[in-house]
Amino acid sequence: MDLIVLSGRNFSGRSARLRDLVGLPNDPSAEVVPTGNAYVGPDPAMSLSGLAPTVEAEFQLAAKDEESLEHGRQALEALGLQRVLKQNPFTLSGGEQVVVAIVAASLCRPKHLAIDCALEQLASDTRSSLFEWLQQRDGVAIIADNRLDEWHTGPVERIVSEEEAPHIVSKLPQGLAPEPVEIELVDLTFGYTANRLIFDGLNLTFEAGQSHHLRGPNGAGKTTLSKLLSGLLKPQGGEIRVNGQRVEPWRTPGRHVSFHFQNPTYQLFARTVRAQLKDANDPASAARDLGLGSKASGDHPLDLPFVLRKRLALGAALYRGIHFLIADEPTLGQDRREAASICRLLGHFGGLRISHSRLFDHLQPVTL
């Protein structure tokens, strides 16, 4: 595949330009006319069929013939992800879903394959291996990405807009003064199936008040660990301790740990932005501080573009006032200015930052 790379600020028209190149309307009510092109956005689940019980079945739906299907299997093998072939696509990590969505899209043999900020969810080795495989395919890949300075050295088409977009304020939210807590994992054991443990006797200590950068390849268990700490999953063995006291987070999810999901759509439940930010002293002011725009507080959260849904979900996690914050890819979809503001904002909170961005490399590393 040939490569076209787009760069630009949030709301510069970069995504609109990318969608135009593959023939997708920017008006959600407009009719979509088949063009022989494919698109994978920052929410990879939206690029999966929802019909296939396994990744292999997803590939079978997309592949034009047996040769293409075999290419899909080879892609996962080259990426060290052949184990996911028999898994349901919606049980995979965000990064694994990105790989599956892009590979499945390429099996359709599109003339143009648009990848809109999805690569930000991939570890550097996975991204490099995926590119090597894509280069063997026909067509043109058009990529928009906010972390180009971390991996791309070739030509870039920059999209420029003079319109000033809403900006995130990096100050500590009013009324919040989180007290630091220490969290300790003692012989923690967990697996989704009996024959494959994700953690087998894991021991880790997260120091009070420290921000830790949780690192590891796609599928290493970073999000699984986050769900165990926040109480969304129950461990099969071991202990979780807060300030030295044994706790059972699964009995009271979110009591000790606030978790901002990689995919913000999964944690937006209210009917308005204002209601989603109900824990803030002034929801309208909080919406402006989060760079949602001065008129956004009455909007439905799911009507917002992905970049704003991500900011809103992060804000909802912050304003809960929990002492230990886990932020999973908090800068996903955000341009470099907004990503830097988010990094400064998160500096007020201890906890875990899960990201493949180098912006978090200065934090205390924890590798899975």
ZABAMAR-324246 format. One record per residue (C-alpha): x, y, z; residue in one letter. Coordinates in nm, 2 decimals. Example, Ala and Ser with C-alpha at 12.3 -4.5 7.8 and 13.67 -1.06 7.14 Angstrom:
ZABAMAR-324246
      u      v      w residuo
   1.23  -0.45   0.78       A
   1.37  -0.11   0.71       S
This chain:
ZABAMAR-324246
      u      v      w residuo
   0.00   0.00   0.00       M
   0.11   0.35  -0.07       D
   0.08   0.59   0.23       L
  -0.07   0.93   0.27       I
  -0.04   1.09   0.62       V
  -0.26   1.38   0.74       L
  -0.17   1.61   1.03       S
  -0.37   1.88   1.20       G
  -0.52   2.02   1.52       R
  -0.85   1.89   1.66       N
  -1.14   2.04   1.47       F
  -0.91   2.15   1.19       S
  -1.11   1.95   0.94       G
  -0.86   1.67   0.93       R
  -1.11   1.38   0.99       S
  -1.35   1.54   0.74       A
  -1.08   1.55   0.48       R
  -1.00   1.19   0.55       L
  -1.36   1.08   0.52       R
  -1.40   1.28   0.20       D
  -1.10   1.09   0.05       L
  -1.28   0.76   0.11       V
  -1.63   0.88   0.02       G
  -1.79   0.88   0.36       L
  -2.04   1.16   0.43       P
  -1.97   1.38   0.74       N
  -2.34   1.42   0.79       D
  -2.46   1.12   0.99       P
  -2.80   1.14   0.84       S
  -2.67   1.12   0.48       A
  -2.69   0.81   0.27       E
  -2.37   0.60   0.25       V
  -2.29   0.50  -0.10       V
  -2.05   0.21  -0.15       P
  -1.72   0.33  -0.29       T
  -1.49   0.03  -0.26       G
  -1.30   0.21   0.02       N
  -1.27   0.13   0.40       A
  -1.26   0.34   0.72       Y
  -1.13   0.25   1.07       V
  -1.18   0.53   1.33       G
  -1.06   0.58   1.69       P
  -1.34   0.35   1.82       D
  -1.24   0.02   1.65       P
  -1.56  -0.16   1.77       A
  -1.75   0.06   1.53       M
  -1.56  -0.09   1.24       S
  -1.64  -0.45   1.34       L
  -1.95  -0.62   1.20       S
  -2.10  -0.72   1.53       G
  -2.22  -1.04   1.35       L
  -1.92  -1.27   1.39       A
  -1.86  -1.48   1.70       P
  -1.49  -1.51   1.64       T
  -1.21  -1.31   1.48       V
  -1.17  -1.57   1.22       E
  -1.55  -1.54   1.13       A
  -1.50  -1.16   1.11       E
  -1.22  -1.22   0.86       F
  -1.44  -1.47   0.66       Q
  -1.71  -1.20   0.63       L
  -1.45  -0.95   0.50       A
  -1.24  -1.17   0.28       A
  -1.31  -1.18  -0.09       K
  -1.17  -1.53  -0.12       D
  -0.97  -1.80   0.06       E
  -0.64  -1.64  -0.04       E
  -0.74  -1.32   0.14       S
  -0.86  -1.51   0.44       L
  -0.52  -1.68   0.46       E
  -0.36  -1.34   0.44       H
  -0.56  -1.23   0.75       G
  -0.44  -1.54   0.94       R
  -0.08  -1.46   0.84       Q
  -0.12  -1.10   0.95       A
  -0.21  -1.21   1.31       L
   0.07  -1.46   1.31       E
   0.32  -1.19   1.21       A
   0.19  -0.98   1.49       L
   0.20  -1.25   1.75       G
  -0.18  -1.24   1.78       L
  -0.28  -1.57   1.63       Q
  -0.43  -1.67   1.97       R
  -0.72  -1.43   1.91       V
  -0.85  -1.60   1.60       L
  -1.09  -1.81   1.81       K
  -1.19  -1.53   2.04       Q
  -1.49  -1.30   2.01       N
  -1.38  -0.96   1.87       P
  -1.56  -0.78   2.15       F
  -1.36  -0.96   2.42       T
  -1.03  -0.82   2.29       L
  -0.83  -0.53   2.42       S
  -0.86  -0.20   2.25       G
  -0.53  -0.24   2.07       G
  -0.62  -0.59   1.96       E
  -0.95  -0.46   1.82       Q
  -0.77  -0.20   1.62       V
  -0.55  -0.47   1.46       V
  -0.85  -0.69   1.38       V
  -1.05  -0.40   1.24       A
  -0.76  -0.28   1.01       I
  -0.67  -0.63   0.89       V
  -1.04  -0.71   0.83       A
  -1.08  -0.39   0.63       A
  -0.78  -0.46   0.42       S
  -0.91  -0.81   0.34       L
  -1.19  -0.63   0.15       C
  -0.92  -0.51  -0.09       R
  -1.02  -0.14  -0.07       P
  -0.88   0.11  -0.31       K
  -0.83   0.35  -0.01       H
  -0.80   0.24   0.35       L
  -0.86   0.53   0.60       A
  -0.72   0.50   0.95       I
  -0.83   0.78   1.17       D
  -0.63   0.80   1.50       C
  -0.67   0.43   1.56       A
  -0.29   0.37   1.55       L
  -0.25   0.57   1.87       E
  -0.38   0.26   2.05       Q
  -0.09   0.03   1.93       L
   0.24  -0.04   2.09       A
   0.53   0.06   1.86       S
   0.63  -0.30   1.77       D
   0.27  -0.39   1.68       T
   0.23  -0.07   1.47       R
   0.56  -0.14   1.29       S
   0.47  -0.50   1.22       S
   0.12  -0.40   1.10       L
   0.27  -0.15   0.86       F
   0.51  -0.41   0.72       E
   0.21  -0.63   0.65       W
   0.00  -0.35   0.50       L
   0.28  -0.26   0.26       Q
   0.23  -0.60   0.09       Q
  -0.13  -0.51   0.01       R
  -0.26  -0.31  -0.29       D
  -0.42   0.03  -0.26       G
  -0.36   0.35  -0.06       V
  -0.36   0.39   0.32       A
  -0.46   0.73   0.44       I
  -0.37   0.80   0.80       I
  -0.46   1.07   1.05       A
  -0.26   1.05   1.38       D
  -0.17   1.28   1.67       N
   0.16   1.11   1.76       R
   0.33   1.14   1.42       L
   0.64   1.30   1.58       D
   0.69   0.97   1.78       E
   0.71   0.74   1.47       W
   0.67   0.90   1.13       H
   0.96   1.06   0.94       T
   0.81   1.09   0.59       G
   0.60   1.36   0.42       P
   0.29   1.49   0.58       V
  -0.01   1.68   0.44       E
  -0.10   1.93   0.71       R
  -0.46   2.05   0.75       I
  -0.47   2.40   0.88       V
  -0.78   2.58   1.02       S
  -0.78   2.94   1.16       E
  -1.08   2.86   1.38       E
  -0.99   2.84   1.75       E
  -1.11   2.51   1.90       A
  -1.22   2.47   2.27       P
  -0.91   2.42   2.48       H
  -0.87   2.20   2.79       I
  -0.77   2.38   3.11       V
  -0.50   2.20   3.30       S
  -0.58   2.33   3.64       K
  -0.70   2.12   3.93       L
  -1.08   2.10   3.93       P
  -1.23   2.33   4.19       Q
  -1.31   2.16   4.52       G
  -1.09   1.86   4.46       L
  -0.80   1.79   4.68       A
  -0.74   1.41   4.64       P
  -0.55   1.25   4.93       E
  -0.28   1.00   4.82       P
  -0.33   0.63   4.89       V
  -0.10   0.33   4.85       E
  -0.23   0.03   4.66       I
  -0.06  -0.31   4.69       E
  -0.13  -0.63   4.50       L
  -0.03  -0.95   4.68       V
  -0.01  -1.28   4.48       D
  -0.29  -1.16   4.25       L
  -0.42  -1.43   4.02       T
  -0.68  -1.39   3.74       F
  -0.77  -1.54   3.40       G
  -1.07  -1.52   3.17       Y
  -1.05  -1.90   3.11       T
  -0.94  -2.18   3.33       A
  -0.65  -2.28   3.10       N
  -0.50  -1.93   3.04       R
  -0.41  -1.71   3.34       L
  -0.34  -1.34   3.27       I
  -0.18  -1.29   3.61       F
  -0.04  -1.57   3.82       D
   0.08  -1.45   4.16       G
   0.13  -1.08   4.06       L
   0.29  -0.86   4.32       N
   0.30  -0.49   4.27       L
   0.30  -0.18   4.49       T
   0.18   0.16   4.37       F
   0.32   0.43   4.60       E
   0.09   0.69   4.75       A
   0.07   1.01   4.55       G
   0.28   0.88   4.26       Q
   0.17   0.87   3.90       S
   0.28   0.54   3.74       H
   0.31   0.47   3.37       H
   0.17   0.12   3.31       L
   0.33  -0.02   3.00       R
   0.33  -0.34   2.80       G
   0.24  -0.48   2.45       P
  -0.12  -0.49   2.33       N
  -0.30  -0.77   2.51       G
  -0.05  -0.78   2.80       A
  -0.33  -0.73   3.06       G
  -0.31  -0.36   3.13       K
  -0.68  -0.30   3.10       T
  -0.76  -0.62   3.28       T
  -0.54  -0.50   3.58       L
  -0.74  -0.18   3.57       S
  -1.07  -0.36   3.59       K
  -0.94  -0.57   3.88       L
  -0.83  -0.26   4.08       L
  -1.15  -0.07   4.01       S
  -1.38  -0.37   4.10       G
  -1.51  -0.45   3.75       L
  -1.35  -0.80   3.77       L
  -1.30  -1.03   4.07       K
  -0.96  -1.19   4.11       P
  -0.94  -1.57   4.15       Q
  -0.67  -1.54   4.41       G
  -0.45  -1.31   4.61       G
  -0.52  -0.98   4.78       E
  -0.57  -0.61   4.70       I
  -0.47  -0.37   4.98       R
  -0.54   0.00   5.02       V
  -0.31   0.17   5.27       N
  -0.22  -0.17   5.41       G
  -0.58  -0.28   5.46       Q
  -0.73  -0.57   5.25       R
  -1.02  -0.46   5.04       V
  -1.26  -0.64   4.80       E
  -1.32  -0.38   4.51       P
  -1.56  -0.61   4.33       W
  -1.81  -0.56   4.61       R
  -1.81  -0.18   4.58       T
  -1.68  -0.10   4.23       P
  -1.53   0.25   4.20       G
  -1.51   0.31   4.58       R
  -1.13   0.31   4.60       H
  -1.02   0.35   4.24       V
  -1.17   0.57   3.96       S
  -1.12   0.42   3.61       F
  -1.13   0.62   3.28       H
  -1.19   0.37   3.00       F
  -0.99   0.36   2.68       Q
  -1.32   0.37   2.49       N
  -1.52   0.65   2.64       P
  -1.85   0.54   2.50       T
  -1.86   0.25   2.74       Y
  -1.88   0.49   3.04       Q
  -2.12   0.76   2.93       L
  -2.47   0.69   3.06       F
  -2.64   1.03   3.13       A
  -2.87   1.20   2.88       R
  -2.68   1.53   2.89       T
  -2.32   1.65   2.94       V
  -2.44   1.84   3.24       R
  -2.58   1.53   3.40       A
  -2.27   1.33   3.32       Q
  -2.07   1.59   3.51       L
  -2.31   1.60   3.81       K
  -2.03   1.54   4.06       D
  -1.87   1.88   3.97       A
  -1.96   2.19   4.17       N
  -2.05   2.37   3.85       D
  -2.12   2.13   3.55       P
  -2.13   2.41   3.29       A
  -1.80   2.55   3.41       S
  -1.65   2.19   3.42       A
  -1.76   2.14   3.06       A
  -1.58   2.45   2.95       R
  -1.27   2.36   3.14       D
  -1.27   2.02   2.97       L
  -1.27   2.19   2.63       G
  -1.62   2.07   2.54       L
  -1.73   2.42   2.43       G
  -1.95   2.68   2.60       S
  -2.28   2.53   2.46       K
  -2.21   2.16   2.52       A
  -2.36   2.11   2.86       S
  -2.71   2.04   2.73       G
  -2.60   1.80   2.46       D
  -2.64   1.42   2.47       H
  -2.29   1.27   2.54       P
  -2.32   1.02   2.25       L
  -2.39   1.31   2.01       D
  -2.04   1.44   2.07       L
  -1.75   1.35   1.84       P
  -1.51   1.09   1.97       F
  -1.25   1.35   2.08       V
  -1.50   1.53   2.30       L
  -1.65   1.20   2.44       R
  -1.30   1.11   2.55       K
  -1.26   1.45   2.73       R
  -1.60   1.42   2.89       L
  -1.54   1.06   3.02       A
  -1.21   1.17   3.16       L
  -1.37   1.46   3.34       G
  -1.65   1.24   3.48       A
  -1.38   1.02   3.63       A
  -1.18   1.32   3.77       L
  -1.48   1.48   3.94       Y
  -1.57   1.17   4.13       R
  -1.29   1.28   4.37       G
  -1.15   0.92   4.41       I
  -0.80   0.92   4.55       H
  -0.65   0.68   4.29       F
  -0.71   0.74   3.92       L
  -0.65   0.50   3.64       I
  -0.66   0.67   3.30       A
  -0.65   0.43   3.00       D
  -0.51   0.62   2.69       E
  -0.63   0.95   2.83       P
  -0.48   1.15   2.53       T
  -0.64   0.93   2.26       L
  -0.76   1.14   1.97       G
  -0.63   1.46   2.12       Q
  -0.38   1.68   1.93       D
  -0.04   1.76   2.09       R
  -0.16   2.08   2.27       R
  -0.46   1.91   2.43       E
  -0.26   1.60   2.51       A
   0.00   1.82   2.70       A
  -0.28   1.99   2.89       S
  -0.43   1.65   2.99       I
  -0.09   1.53   3.11       C
  -0.06   1.84   3.33       R
  -0.41   1.80   3.46       L
  -0.35   1.43   3.55       L
  -0.03   1.54   3.74       G
  -0.26   1.64   4.02       H
  -0.38   1.28   4.07       F
  -0.19   0.97   4.18       G
  -0.26   0.64   4.01       G
  -0.19   0.47   3.68       L
  -0.16   0.61   3.33       R
  -0.19   0.35   3.05       I
  -0.06   0.48   2.72       S
   0.16   0.40   2.42       H
   0.25   0.77   2.40       S
   0.60   0.89   2.49       R
   0.44   1.19   2.68       L
   0.41   0.96   2.98       F
   0.77   0.82   2.97       D
   0.88   1.06   3.25       H
   0.65   0.88   3.50       L
   0.75   0.59   3.72       Q
   0.73   0.29   3.49       P
   0.55  -0.03   3.56       V
   0.57  -0.29   3.29       T
   0.35  -0.60   3.24       L
